Amino acid sequence: MSQVMVSVQNPGTGDSALRPATSSTLATHPLMERESSSRRESLRPPTSSTSSVTGTQPEWDPTGQSYYGSRATTSSEIDDLNPEPDEFWPRSDSDDENGRSGDGGGVLKRASTAKTGNTARKIKAMLRKFGRSYNKRYEFLPNDAQEKDRCALQHNIVLDMLDGRLHLAPVVNARRVLDLGCSLGSWPLDFARRNPNTFVLGVDIDPITPPYSLPNCRFHVTDFNEKWSYGFKFDFIHLRHLGDLPQKSLIATIYENLSPGGWGEFTEWIVSIQSTHNSFTETSFYKWLKHWKTGLKKVGTTVHYPLQYKQLLTEAGFKNVTERKYAVPLNPWPPGKQLQKIGSMMSLNINTILEPLSMPIFTGVLGWTPDAVKSLLTEVRKDLANVEMHAYMTLFTVYAQKPRGESSSGSSTRSSEHG
């Protein structure tokens, strides 16, 4: 596996050492997209969970009503979803299926069943059988043009859910930023455009075809699970939608390659769908989710893996570990144009990935026939189109800081408006 080498001067020789050796001319990029992005950034109201002045996050109020414990008749609270205590989260898949929230005292662990080489090969063979090339990093996801379009859509969903912010960690004046698993390069390009004095590096195991170029943004094809050889440290390392809990060795590598005082941020979906008025539990979508989670358990994983990040980061030496959870509507059921827009994008996101996620698990692990799977998915898509199903999924972000040491890369992590 090739390892990435970025040729730069001594990091201490000034900002010129941070610049990639590319042309300073901005490549063609649709004017409409730039104008739309600028309007979104300038018109964003402050969010309820983050102050636009201080960048600080309020503590959860134990006397307040939990959205997860409520049966609200409207969705007005969905936009104000704040950090919830652990007792609102199932500690296992069985707790989730039975509608219990758990006592908060247990520790979520991976299923004991390990992914075997035969199972992994079988799943990848099923993906090829159904006409999709598989991703080298994600065992259950394709990596063709359709999937790359979905990744771009997903980037916009997360951006809108975070009110235009690219990250939640209080990072400012970063000199070097690394995006792991950058796909098309949407996130590193957006960060580089907003921070022209920052050198941004995006890496992915598959070939990267960014829609445009910037002088302070570069891309490399590499497996970030292999040894890193950058020659300098980063002030911010970003990883989104890995699809599984990273190995301890990767977390240790991220920690080692951060500057003292630098931040790491990780964002995942918790595919534990909930709803108001129990409008989800009687659907075919619920049936699909129950079977899919059973299949995941058989190959050694769980939808609740993001909840293990905090312990993993703490054990690696990170401080100021902070979790944030956001309820994302699965279709345009909530009132309000912004949430309806997000719900419509989320419905398209799920519709696009539903069959690639389902076929390897249902046919390769659970033994269903392809026709039976397609029949179920037809009903699931009907549920997605039904705005009477007030369902939502959780977007989970955790960020953490490497303790400051005697030396520093010169970045400032004072609280400010993020992203």
Secondary structure, 3 states (H helix, E strand, C coil): CCCCCCCCCCHHHCHHHHCCCCCCCCCCCCHHHHHHHHHHHHHCCCCCCCCCCCCCCCCCCCCCCCCCCCCCCCCHHHHHCCCCCHHHCCCCHHHHHCCCCCCCCCCCCCCCCCCCHHHHHHHHHHHHHCCCCECCCCCCCECCHHHHHHHHHHHHHHHHHCCCCCCCCCCECCCEEEEECCCCCHHHHHHHHHCCCCEEEEEECCCCCCCCCCCCEEEEECCCCCCCCCCCCEEEEEEECCCCCCCHHHHHHHHHCEEEEEEEEEEEEEEEEEEHHHCCCCCHHHHHHHHHHHHHHHCCCCCCHHHHHHHHHHHHCCEEEEEEEEEEECCCCCCCHHHHHHHHHHHHHHHHHHHHHHHHHHHHCCCCCHHHHHHHHHHHHHHHHCCCCCEEEEEEEEEEECCCCCCCCCCECCCCCCC
